Amino acid sequence: MPALPTKHYAAELQRQLRSLLGHEQIITQAYGRHLLIKRLDDEEPTVVARLTELGRNRYGAAFRSHSGRWEPLPGTGTLDEMAQVVVTLLQPYLQPDDY
């Protein structure tokens, strides 16, 4: 998959997450076939979760546990659907420190 569409999907995911969460302290990054979801902290951004492309506009999600392992989240879906799943399941982890 070319880099440009992946970057486009990362930007779209970032827009959706910021809208759903109601704050701007979330950034996304294209990384191969993954879209990394990061919370902006005072120091470095913290990777909280990722979406992985499974097929054309189908994604699976995982979160990064305290041990650094990727743990899968339930379900697969479109970018929109998985943004909602990530926010529903991980909202406390996606809030900035000052919330």
TORDOPA-221912 format. One record per residue (C-alpha): residue number from 1; residue in one letter; z negated, y negated, x. Coordinates in nm, 3 decimals, always signed. Layout:
<dopas>
<dopa seq="NUM" type="a" z="Z" y="Y" x="X"/>
...
</dopas>
This chain:
<dopas>
<dopa seq="1" type="m" z="+0.000" y="+0.000" x="+0.000"/>
<dopa seq="2" type="p" z="+0.094" y="-0.340" x="+0.147"/>
<dopa seq="3" type="a" z="-0.189" y="-0.576" x="+0.241"/>
<dopa seq="4" type="l" z="-0.083" y="-0.861" x="+0.014"/>
<dopa seq="5" type="p" z="-0.138" y="-0.678" x="-0.319"/>
<dopa seq="6" type="t" z="-0.476" y="-0.550" x="-0.193"/>
<dopa seq="7" type="k" z="-0.577" y="-0.907" x="-0.106"/>
<dopa seq="8" type="h" z="-0.462" y="-1.017" x="-0.451"/>
<dopa seq="9" type="y" z="-0.679" y="-0.749" x="-0.616"/>
<dopa seq="10" type="a" z="-0.976" y="-0.851" x="-0.397"/>
<dopa seq="11" type="a" z="-0.937" y="-1.213" x="-0.510"/>
<dopa seq="12" type="e" z="-0.907" y="-1.107" x="-0.875"/>
<dopa seq="13" type="l" z="-1.217" y="-0.884" x="-0.845"/>
<dopa seq="14" type="q" z="-1.412" y="-1.170" x="-0.685"/>
<dopa seq="15" type="r" z="-1.316" y="-1.403" x="-0.970"/>
<dopa seq="16" type="q" z="-1.421" y="-1.146" x="-1.231"/>
<dopa seq="17" type="l" z="-1.754" y="-1.065" x="-1.063"/>
<dopa seq="18" type="r" z="-1.845" y="-1.433" x="-1.025"/>
<dopa seq="19" type="s" z="-1.764" y="-1.490" x="-1.391"/>
<dopa seq="20" type="l" z="-1.966" y="-1.188" x="-1.509"/>
<dopa seq="21" type="l" z="-2.264" y="-1.266" x="-1.284"/>
<dopa seq="22" type="g" z="-2.264" y="-1.642" x="-1.342"/>
<dopa seq="23" type="h" z="-2.292" y="-1.739" x="-0.975"/>
<dopa seq="24" type="e" z="-2.070" y="-1.787" x="-0.669"/>
<dopa seq="25" type="q" z="-2.276" y="-1.582" x="-0.420"/>
<dopa seq="26" type="i" z="-2.034" y="-1.285" x="-0.430"/>
<dopa seq="27" type="i" z="-1.734" y="-1.232" x="-0.207"/>
<dopa seq="28" type="t" z="-1.489" y="-0.945" x="-0.190"/>
<dopa seq="29" type="q" z="-1.283" y="-0.814" x="+0.099"/>
<dopa seq="30" type="a" z="-0.984" y="-0.582" x="+0.111"/>
<dopa seq="31" type="y" z="-1.049" y="-0.297" x="+0.353"/>
<dopa seq="32" type="g" z="-0.775" y="-0.034" x="+0.351"/>
<dopa seq="33" type="r" z="-0.769" y="+0.107" x="-0.001"/>
<dopa seq="34" type="h" z="-1.120" y="-0.022" x="-0.067"/>
<dopa seq="35" type="l" z="-1.236" y="-0.351" x="-0.213"/>
<dopa seq="36" type="l" z="-1.574" y="-0.432" x="-0.062"/>
<dopa seq="37" type="i" z="-1.822" y="-0.629" x="-0.274"/>
<dopa seq="38" type="k" z="-2.065" y="-0.844" x="-0.075"/>
<dopa seq="39" type="r" z="-2.362" y="-1.058" x="-0.170"/>
<dopa seq="40" type="l" z="-2.389" y="-1.382" x="+0.026"/>
<dopa seq="41" type="d" z="-2.730" y="-1.412" x="+0.188"/>
<dopa seq="42" type="d" z="-2.871" y="-1.674" x="+0.423"/>
<dopa seq="43" type="e" z="-2.748" y="-1.486" x="+0.728"/>
<dopa seq="44" type="e" z="-2.462" y="-1.238" x="+0.697"/>
<dopa seq="45" type="p" z="-2.303" y="-1.112" x="+0.375"/>
<dopa seq="46" type="t" z="-2.455" y="-0.781" x="+0.260"/>
<dopa seq="47" type="v" z="-2.216" y="-0.507" x="+0.145"/>
<dopa seq="48" type="v" z="-2.351" y="-0.385" x="-0.189"/>
<dopa seq="49" type="a" z="-2.066" y="-0.181" x="-0.338"/>
<dopa seq="50" type="r" z="-1.698" y="-0.099" x="-0.316"/>
<dopa seq="51" type="l" z="-1.410" y="-0.005" x="-0.540"/>
<dopa seq="52" type="t" z="-1.168" y="+0.256" x="-0.410"/>
<dopa seq="53" type="e" z="-0.811" y="+0.276" x="-0.536"/>
<dopa seq="54" type="l" z="-0.751" y="+0.621" x="-0.681"/>
<dopa seq="55" type="g" z="-0.404" y="+0.554" x="-0.821"/>
<dopa seq="56" type="r" z="-0.201" y="+0.274" x="-0.968"/>
<dopa seq="57" type="n" z="-0.463" y="+0.036" x="-1.114"/>
<dopa seq="58" type="r" z="-0.729" y="+0.313" x="-1.123"/>
<dopa seq="59" type="y" z="-1.048" y="+0.267" x="-0.928"/>
<dopa seq="60" type="g" z="-1.369" y="+0.449" x="-0.859"/>
<dopa seq="61" type="a" z="-1.689" y="+0.271" x="-0.752"/>
<dopa seq="62" type="a" z="-1.970" y="+0.344" x="-0.511"/>
<dopa seq="63" type="f" z="-2.278" y="+0.159" x="-0.392"/>
<dopa seq="64" type="r" z="-2.428" y="+0.149" x="-0.046"/>
<dopa seq="65" type="s" z="-2.772" y="+0.309" x="-0.046"/>
<dopa seq="66" type="h" z="-3.056" y="+0.196" x="+0.180"/>
<dopa seq="67" type="s" z="-2.958" y="+0.476" x="+0.421"/>
<dopa seq="68" type="g" z="-2.606" y="+0.332" x="+0.452"/>
<dopa seq="69" type="r" z="-2.440" y="+0.619" x="+0.265"/>
<dopa seq="70" type="w" z="-2.191" y="+0.555" x="-0.013"/>
<dopa seq="71" type="e" z="-2.319" y="+0.693" x="-0.344"/>
<dopa seq="72" type="p" z="-2.064" y="+0.724" x="-0.626"/>
<dopa seq="73" type="l" z="-2.107" y="+0.539" x="-0.954"/>
<dopa seq="74" type="p" z="-2.000" y="+0.711" x="-1.277"/>
<dopa seq="75" type="g" z="-1.652" y="+0.676" x="-1.416"/>
<dopa seq="76" type="t" z="-1.314" y="+0.547" x="-1.315"/>
<dopa seq="77" type="g" z="-1.107" y="+0.270" x="-1.465"/>
<dopa seq="78" type="t" z="-0.900" y="-0.041" x="-1.423"/>
<dopa seq="79" type="l" z="-1.013" y="-0.327" x="-1.203"/>
<dopa seq="80" type="d" z="-1.153" y="-0.506" x="-1.512"/>
<dopa seq="81" type="e" z="-1.340" y="-0.198" x="-1.634"/>
<dopa seq="82" type="m" z="-1.490" y="-0.120" x="-1.294"/>
<dopa seq="83" type="a" z="-1.598" y="-0.481" x="-1.238"/>
<dopa seq="84" type="q" z="-1.797" y="-0.448" x="-1.562"/>
<dopa seq="85" type="v" z="-1.946" y="-0.112" x="-1.452"/>
<dopa seq="86" type="v" z="-2.053" y="-0.254" x="-1.116"/>
<dopa seq="87" type="v" z="-2.218" y="-0.557" x="-1.278"/>
<dopa seq="88" type="t" z="-2.391" y="-0.347" x="-1.545"/>
<dopa seq="89" type="l" z="-2.532" y="-0.092" x="-1.300"/>
<dopa seq="90" type="l" z="-2.596" y="-0.309" x="-0.994"/>
<dopa seq="91" type="q" z="-2.675" y="-0.655" x="-1.129"/>
<dopa seq="92" type="p" z="-3.018" y="-0.683" x="-0.957"/>
<dopa seq="93" type="y" z="-2.855" y="-0.605" x="-0.620"/>
<dopa seq="94" type="l" z="-2.580" y="-0.861" x="-0.677"/>
<dopa seq="95" type="q" z="-2.813" y="-1.155" x="-0.731"/>
<dopa seq="96" type="p" z="-2.867" y="-1.398" x="-0.443"/>
<dopa seq="97" type="d" z="-3.211" y="-1.403" x="-0.281"/>
<dopa seq="98" type="d" z="-3.308" y="-1.730" x="-0.449"/>
<dopa seq="99" type="y" z="-3.267" y="-1.593" x="-0.804"/>
</dopas>
